[in-house]
Amino acid sequence: MSKTVFCKKLQKDLPAMTIPPMPGPKGIELMETISLEAWESWKSHQTTLINEKHLDLSQAEARSWLLDQMEKFLNNEEVEQASGFNALD
């Protein structure tokens, strides 16, 4: 049976990630508070942002902006959307 976590993004118990999604304390925190489903959703949104905004992740400013967007996304705050993107209600 897979481990579950109460997901702060989706507000329910769901299967947990099996490994931290990033190194360090932040990765551990995410693994303990975000479900695999929510993380997969973030990765999809992240990819859209990187592509649509033409982010150069070799630039510290772009990485910082993307991490800020991740925090907002996982905390159910308003996040940047790709131009022309209409979220479903």
C-alpha positions as CSV (number, residue, x, y, z in Angstrom):
1,M,0.0,0.0,0.0
2,S,1.4,3.4,-0.9
3,K,1.9,6.1,1.7
4,T,-0.6,8.9,1.7
5,V,-0.3,12.6,2.7
6,F,-2.9,15.3,3.4
7,C,-2.3,17.5,0.4
8,K,-2.4,21.2,1.2
9,K,-3.1,22.0,-2.5
10,L,-6.0,19.5,-3.0
11,Q,-7.2,19.4,0.7
12,K,-7.5,15.7,0.9
13,D,-5.5,12.5,1.7
14,L,-3.8,11.3,-1.5
15,P,-0.9,9.2,-2.5
16,A,2.4,10.8,-1.5
17,M,5.5,11.3,-3.5
18,T,8.1,8.5,-2.9
19,I,11.1,10.8,-3.1
20,P,11.6,14.6,-2.4
21,P,11.0,16.5,-5.6
22,M,14.0,18.8,-5.0
23,P,17.1,18.7,-2.7
24,G,17.2,20.0,0.8
25,P,14.7,21.0,3.4
26,K,12.3,22.4,0.8
27,G,12.1,19.0,-0.9
28,I,11.3,17.3,2.4
29,E,8.6,19.8,3.2
30,L,7.0,19.4,-0.2
31,M,7.1,15.6,0.1
32,E,5.3,15.8,3.5
33,T,2.6,18.3,2.4
34,I,2.0,17.9,-1.3
35,S,0.5,14.8,-3.0
36,L,1.9,13.2,-6.1
37,E,-1.2,14.3,-8.0
38,A,-0.7,18.0,-7.0
39,W,3.0,17.8,-7.9
40,E,2.3,16.3,-11.3
41,S,-0.2,19.2,-11.8
42,W,2.5,21.7,-10.9
43,K,5.0,20.1,-13.3
44,S,2.6,20.5,-16.1
45,H,1.9,24.1,-15.3
46,Q,5.6,24.8,-14.8
47,T,6.3,23.4,-18.3
48,T,3.7,25.6,-19.8
49,L,5.1,28.7,-18.0
50,I,8.7,27.9,-19.1
51,N,7.7,27.4,-22.7
52,E,5.2,30.3,-23.0
53,K,7.3,32.8,-21.1
54,H,10.5,31.6,-22.8
55,L,12.2,31.3,-19.4
56,D,16.0,30.8,-19.4
57,L,16.5,28.7,-16.3
58,S,20.2,29.4,-16.3
59,Q,19.3,32.9,-15.1
60,A,18.8,33.2,-11.3
61,E,15.9,35.7,-11.8
62,A,13.9,33.2,-13.9
63,R,14.5,30.4,-11.4
64,S,13.4,32.6,-8.5
65,W,10.3,33.7,-10.4
66,L,9.4,30.1,-11.1
67,L,9.9,29.1,-7.5
68,D,7.6,31.9,-6.4
69,Q,5.0,30.7,-8.9
70,M,5.4,27.2,-7.5
71,E,4.7,28.4,-4.0
72,K,1.6,30.3,-5.1
73,F,0.3,27.3,-7.1
74,L,0.7,24.9,-4.3
75,N,-0.9,27.3,-1.8
76,N,-3.9,27.8,-4.0
77,E,-3.0,31.5,-4.7
78,E,-3.4,33.2,-8.0
79,V,-0.6,32.3,-10.4
80,E,0.7,33.5,-13.7
81,Q,-1.1,31.9,-16.7
82,A,0.2,31.5,-20.2
83,S,-1.1,34.1,-22.6
84,G,-4.4,33.0,-24.3
85,F,-4.9,30.3,-21.6
86,N,-8.4,30.2,-20.1
87,A,-8.7,28.1,-16.9
88,L,-11.8,26.0,-16.6
89,D,-14.0,26.9,-13.7
